[in-house]
Amino acid sequence: MKYMILLYGSQRDYDAMAGRSTGKPAMSAEDVAAMHAHMEKGHQALAESGELVDARGLVAPVHARRVQVSGGLPVVTDGPYPETQEVLAGYTIVECDSFDRATEIAAGFVNPDAPGEYVDVRPVAEGIADLDG
């Protein structure tokens, strides 16, 4: 079964990674490099075990567009959104034997030094039968 691990962040998080302080301490270049090294090490281990399907990070919310429909017409809102609003920051798709294993993998992507940080783990629907909740 495939599972998607969803990672979240905010514009404030991206600003901190860029070295800007916006109520959250700015990250040093070393901090950002360590974070990327941690993610790379985790993804490499998953690739070696054959469990990695795909993984991507997303650019800052300032570069996003939200599309809604009102009165039958598209309404587009350019980012950034409020700096505290969480958005999808990246994802990792794994193929493994169980939801428990996917959850174990996901725990490795949560920073234990960041209180309140979390990721979501969701099974990937392979067909319409998988949508039955």
Disulfide bonds with the S-S distance in Angstrom:
none
